[in-house]
Amino acid sequence: MATILVTGGCGYIGSHTLVDLIENGFDVISIDDLSRSSAYAITGIEKITGKRIKNYQVDLKNFDETLAVFQENVGIAGIIHFAAYKAVGESVEEPLSYYENNIFSLINLLKCAEEFEVPHFVFSSSCTVYGSPAEVPVTEDTVWQTAESPYGATKQMGETIVRDVYRGGRGSAILLRYFNPAGAHPTTLLGESPLGKPLNLVPVITQTAIGKLPGMKVYGDDYPTRDGSCIRDYIHVCDIAHAHTLALLYLLEERNTESTEVFNLGTGNGITVLEAIRMFEEVSGEKLNYAIGPRRPGDVMAIYANNEKAVQQLGWKIQYDLREMMRTAWNWELKVKEAEERARKN
């Protein structure tokens, strides 16, 4: 089968996507500088798939290092580009870091793709491109509003760059706008392991429940939603991962009708932050220590997906619901704690 290069392959979504690609017959190569991930993910991937994984610890902002990967692996059939900084709040505090990392790395990767005639490119985009939409659910044709954060702005810019590059008939690309990935691999061999303080809701929940965090904040309970907290579309990471495999097959089988196409990846169901907390408490039997805080800069009130296009054209089917997201995330957290306790004893 074709060889696929996955950037950010040791990250949360990247590692699960490597597993899905391998299980669907693809050969894979990973690039990850490990600045915000761990090589432990490679061990998990190898245990699940029984395949050895080559990861290049390369900073994509360094063109020469990036070029060397392509020179060593001629004949790459497609690229899935995950590698990016991704925290909304951090991007508000450190905008230059986000613009530098997310844009420069994309440009260097596209330069190499062009030079080595890699025909297919899948870009990891985000629902943040929609800004604060006037109506929900959003479709792929929903008009963008001004991005609420520098992170969202980098995704808007990234999509524009990819469209411009592939407009010239040099290949084909897919932009996957996903919503809020959550959960872990059912084997508990892969999951979300943020370095430092977690920024996404579900790892904040699980780390609070297990005692790594003393408590957590819900940022705002005065939004005009059904319980006052923000609404998001939480989607299991394994469902997200499989959509990337389907996107590549869509391009390889030349089913695309345009040089660049876009798909939303969400469940289509809006869940409030407080509803997510209550579901976790129900699944785990743990009572969370949380407090209501002020609204957080960069957050939109409500956003969730219309996913009909991905379902109809990619053949994507959602396998996991919110209960399974919370169950697998909690099982992963328990597994991590067990491993940490063993390490301390040894």
N, C-alpha and C positions, 0 to 999 in steps of 0.2 A: 504493500500500500504506500501511499504518498507520505513523504516526510514533512512534518509540520513543526515550525519553530514557534514556541510559546514564550513570550517575554513575561517576567513576573511569575515564572513557573513554580516558585516556592511559596508564593503568596496564597491567600485564602481561596480565591476563585480559581487562580491559575493551577494550583495543585489538584483540585477536584477535576478541572478540565483535562489535565494530562491523563488522569485515570480514565475518564470517559473516552478520550481519543484512542488510548491504547486498547480499551475494551471493544472499540469499534474498528480495530484493525490498522490504525495509523502508527507509523513510526514517529517518534517525537524527539525534539531537542529543546532544552530549556536555557533561558538566560535570566539570571536573577543575581543582583549584586549583594543580596542578603542584608541590605541596609534596614529593611523593614520586614524581614521575614527570617525564617530559620531553615537551615539545611535539613533539619529533622523531617520536614515535609517530604523530602526525597525518600527517606527511609519508609515512610508511610505509603507512598506511591508504589515503591518496589514490593512491599509486603502484600499490598492489595492485588497488584497486577502480575507479580512474578517477573517483571522486566527491569533491567538495569537502566537507570536514567542518567544521561549526561547533562549536567548543569554547568554553564559558563558563568563564573562570578565576574560579570562585566558591567560596568557603568555605561548605560546607553548614551549618556551625555558625552562620552569619549568616543569620537567617531572612529579612530584607529582601532580601538579595542572591539568595537561593534563590527567593523569591516572584517577583522580577522576571523570572527565566527563564520561569516558567510564564505570567506576564502577556504575555510576548512570543511565546509559542508555545502558543496556545490550541488544544486538540484533540489533545493527546498521548494515544495509545491505551494505552501501557504504559510502565512504568519498570523498568529493571534496575539494582539498587543494588549497586555494587561498592565505592564509596568508603569505605575504612576503613583504619585502621592494622592490620597483620597479622602482626607478628613476635612469636612466643611469648616468646622470651627478653627482648626489649625490654619487653614488657608486664609481665613480672615485676619489672623494674627501674623502670618508669614507669607504675604502674597508673592513677593519676588521669588522665594524658594519654589513655590508652586508653578509659577510661570516658567522659570528656568528649567525645572526638572521635567514637567509634563510636556512642554512644547519642544524643547531641544532634543529630548530623547525620541520623540515621534519623528521629528525631521531627520535625524540621523538614521533611524530605522528605515524610513521611506527612501532615503538616498541609496541605501544598500539594496533594498528591494528592487529599485529601479535599475541599479547597475547589474545585478545578478538575475534580472528578469523573473523575479518571483511573481507568479500570475495572480495570486489571490491574497487578500488582506482583510482580516476581521478586526475591527476596532472596538475596544471596550469603552463604550460611552455610558451615559447615565441619564436618569430622569431629571437631573439638575439642569439639563439644557433647556427645559421648558420654563425655567424661572418659577414665578408664582402664577400658575395658569388661572385664567378667568373661569374655566369650567373643567370639571373632572367627570369621568375618566378622560385622560389625554389619549389622543391617537397620534400616529406618526405624522399626521398633517397639522397637528396643533401648532399654532404660531408661537415661536419662541418669545418669551418676555426677557427683559434684562436679567442676567444671571444674578442670583442672590448671594453668590460667594465667588472668590477667585477660583476655587476648584471648579465650580460650574462653568465659569468663563473659559477655563482651559479645555473643558469638554466641548463647548461650543466652537472654540477655535480649532480643536483637533478634528472635529467633524468637517469643518470647512476646508481644512488642509487636505484631508483624505479625499473629499469630493473633487477638489481642484486637481490633485495628482492623478486620479483615475478617470477624470473626464476626457483625457486625451486618448483613450482606447488602449492604454498600456497594460490593462488587466482589469480586475473587478474587485469590488470591496463591499463589505457589509458593515453597517454601523449598528451595534446592538445596544439599545438604551435600556439598561436594567435598573430596577427599582431598589429594593432593600434586601440583599442576600442575607440569609440566616441559616442556622442549623449546621450539621456536620455529617460526614460520611457515616452511613449506618454501621460500619465496622468499628467505629471510634478510632480508626488509625489516622484520620485527617480531620481537622476542624479549624476553627478560627483561634489563632494564638497571637494576639497583638503584642508587639514589643512595647513595654511601658504601659501607661494607663490606656485602657481600651476607650475607643471613641464611638463605636457603633452600639446601638441599643442592646442587642441580645448578649454580647459578651459582657457588657456592663451589668446586665441582669444576672448572668450566671456567676460572674466574679463577686458580685455582692452577696449572692445566695451562699456561696461557698466560703465567704469570709476574707477573700483577698482585698475587697474594698469594704470600708466600714459602712457605706450607704451609697445611695444614688439619688440624683435629682431628676425630676420630671420638669422639663423646661417649658413652663407655661401651662396654666389650666383655665385660661380666659379666652382661648380661641373660640370662634363661633362654630364649634363642632359638637357632637352629641354628648361629650363629657368634658369639653374644654381643652383637651390635649390634642397635639398634632396628629394628623392622619397620614399613614404611610402604607405602602404595598409591600408586604414582606413575602419573599420568594425563596424557596429552599435552594441552597447552593448547588445541590446535585441537579436540580431542574435547570438552573442557570448554566451549569457546565454542559449538559447535554445539548442545550440550544446552540452552543458554539460548534459542536460536532455537526449538528444538522445544518448550520450556516455554511460550514466548509463543504459539506456534501452538495448543498444547493449550488455553490459556485463551481465545484468540480464537475458536476453534472450539467452545467451550463443552463440551469433553469432560470437564472436571473434575466430580466428584460432590460435592465439599465446597468450602467457601469458601476454605480453605487446605489445600494438599497439599504433601507433602514427598517428595524423591527423593534418594537417594545417587548420587553421581557418582564412581565409581572403577572400576578394572579388575577388581576382585575377587581380585587376586593380591598377596600380601604379599611385598615385596622388602626385604632387609636393607640397611643403609647400606653394608656392605662388599661386598655383591653389586652394588649400584649403582656403586660405585667400580670394581669389576672389569669391569663392562660398559663403562663409559666408557673404561677403559684398552684394552680390546679394540677398540672402535669407532675410537678416535682414534689408537691407536699410541703414546700418551703415557703415561709412568709418573708417577703422582701422588706428590707428597711429602706424606704424611699421618702423623699420630701418634695414638695412642690417648690420650684424656684422660678425666677423670672424667665421671660422668653429669651432665647439665645440668638444672637445676630447670625444671619445667614439661613435660618430655618424658614421654610415655607409652611403655610398653615396646613394644606392638604394636597396630596398628589397620589394618584393611583392610575393604573394602566387600563387601556383597552388593548387586549392582546390578540384580537381576532386575526390580525394579519400573520403573526408568527404561527398561530395554530393552523391556519388554512394553507399558507404557502410553504412553511418549513416542516409541517407535520408535527409540531411541538405539542406534547401532552404533559400537563402538570401532574406529577406523581405524589407530591407531598403537601399536606395542609399545615396550618399554623401549629396545630398540636404536635405534628411530627417534627417541625422545625425546633420547637422548644424541647421536645423529648431528646432528639439527637444532640442538640447543643448542650443540654444538661449532662447527658451521658459522656460527652466529650470532656466537659469540665471535670467530672468525677474521675475520668481516666487520667487527665493531666495531674490532678491532685495526687492520685495513687502513685504515678510515676515520680513525682517530686518527693513524696515521702520515702519511696524506695531509695532514691538517690541520696537523700540525707542520711539514711541508715547505713549506706555503704560508704 
